[in-house]
Amino acid sequence: MASLGLWIAVPVGWLYVGSQVQFLTGSVGAALAAAMIGFVLTVALVVRLLLWLSLKLGDLREARGLPSSGSAPLEGVLVVSASVAFVLFLAWFYLLSGASPFPIS
């Protein structure tokens, strides 16, 4: 669930914050800066949280006498969730937003 939140809730939340910054300041540049900086920092924090949870899971597995799975499950979940998010973004961008991959002359 946290990886889905990483690629869905975090960007949507920062887009909302950016829209509020633009509304208050009237500056698109300030809104984009706030959204991009906030997004990058939040992703860094969430990835650290996910890494910590993965390490705790390994510690708990070892305490129960089970073999540690390392960080491989976390890496797989992040790669798959990022890939799915990227494909969904491309589908939205080219199919639903009205953007064309070829410029019309």
C-alpha positions in Angstrom: 0.0 0.0 0.0 2.8 2.4 0.8 4.3 2.0 -2.7 0.9 2.8 -4.3 0.7 5.9 -2.0 4.2 6.8 -3.2 3.2 7.0 -6.8 -0.4 8.1 -6.5 -1.1 10.0 -3.3 2.2 11.9 -3.1 2.1 13.4 -6.6 -1.6 14.2 -6.3 -1.0 15.8 -2.9 1.8 18.0 -4.2 -0.2 19.0 -7.3 -2.8 20.2 -4.9 -0.3 22.1 -2.8 1.2 23.6 -6.0 -2.3 24.7 -7.1 -2.8 26.4 -3.7 0.6 28.1 -4.0 -0.4 29.4 -7.5 -3.7 30.6 -6.2 -2.1 32.5 -3.3 0.9 33.9 -5.2 -0.3 34.0 -8.8 3.0 32.6 -9.8 3.2 29.4 -11.9 6.9 29.2 -11.3 6.5 29.2 -7.5 3.8 26.6 -7.8 6.0 24.3 -9.9 9.0 24.8 -7.6 6.9 24.0 -4.5 5.3 20.9 -6.1 8.6 19.6 -7.5 10.7 20.2 -4.4 8.0 18.8 -2.2 7.5 15.8 -4.3 11.2 14.9 -4.4 11.6 15.4 -0.7 8.5 13.4 0.1 9.5 10.5 -2.2 13.0 10.4 -0.5 11.3 10.2 2.9 8.8 7.5 1.9 11.5 5.4 0.3 13.5 5.7 3.5 10.4 4.6 5.5 9.9 1.6 3.2 13.5 0.6 3.5 13.3 0.8 7.3 10.1 -1.3 7.2 11.9 -3.9 5.0 14.8 -4.1 7.4 12.5 -4.5 10.4 10.7 -7.3 8.5 14.0 -9.0 8.0 14.9 -8.6 11.7 11.6 -10.1 12.7 12.0 -13.0 10.3 15.4 -13.8 11.7 14.1 -13.5 15.3 11.5 -16.2 14.4 14.1 -18.4 13.0 13.1 -17.8 9.4 15.6 -16.9 6.7 15.9 -13.2 6.0 14.6 -12.1 2.6 16.9 -9.0 2.5 15.7 -5.9 0.6 14.8 -7.9 -2.6 11.0 -7.7 -2.0 11.2 -4.0 -1.4 13.2 -3.5 -4.6 10.7 -5.6 -6.6 7.7 -3.8 -5.3 9.2 -0.3 -6.0 10.3 -1.3 -9.5 6.9 -2.8 -10.4 4.9 0.0 -8.8 7.0 2.7 -10.6 6.7 0.9 -13.9 2.9 0.6 -13.5 2.7 4.3 -12.5 4.8 5.3 -15.6 2.7 3.2 -18.0 -0.5 4.7 -16.5 0.9 8.2 -16.8 1.8 7.6 -20.4 -1.7 6.2 -21.2 -3.3 9.2 -19.5 -1.0 11.7 -21.2 -1.4 10.4 -24.8 -5.0 9.0 -24.6 -6.9 11.1 -22.2 -5.2 14.5 -21.9 -5.4 15.3 -25.6 -1.6 15.5 -26.1 -0.3 14.2 -29.4 3.0 12.4 -29.8 3.4 14.1 -33.2 3.2 17.8 -33.6 0.5 19.0 -36.0 1.9 21.4 -38.6 
